[in-house]
Amino acid sequence: MDASGAIKKHREMTAFKPDPMPAENLDKLSRALYLSSSERAFHRGRFGS
């Protein structure tokens, strides 16, 4: 799917599963967030503010 198609199909997440995320997935996500760049050029490891 191209970017235009993805934007057109985008939907808000309004409901979440009640079961917790497995620790292995949480570790992978945490590592990916730490290594990712930020549009505001914050230092690595600072999320949400």
N, C-alpha and C positions, 0 to 999 in steps of 0.2 A: 504494500500500500504506500502511496506517495504521501508527502506531507499534507497536501491539500485534502486528500481523502481522510487522513487521520484527524485533521482539525474539524472537518464536517461531521465525523462520527463521534467526536468527543462528547462524553457525558459526565456529569457530576457524580461523585461517589457520595451517596446519601445513606447507605446502609453498610454495615460491616459485619463480618462473621463473628460470632461470640467466642469461638475457640482461639486460644493464644497462638502466636506465631512460633514455630519450632525454633529452639535456640540456635541451631545451625544456620537457618535462614536469617535470623536476627544478626548473627555475627557477620555474615556475608554483607548484609545491608549496611551495617555499621561501618565496615571496612570500606565499602564503596563510597559512602557519604564522606568519610574522612579523606579519601583520595580525590574526590571530585572537586572541580573548580567552582567558584561562586561568582555570580554576576556582580556582586558588590565588593569583590576582592577581599573578603574577610579572611582572617587566618584560618588555616585548617583546624577542624575540630569545633568551630563555633557554629551552631545551627540555630535558626529561628529568631535571632535578634541582631 
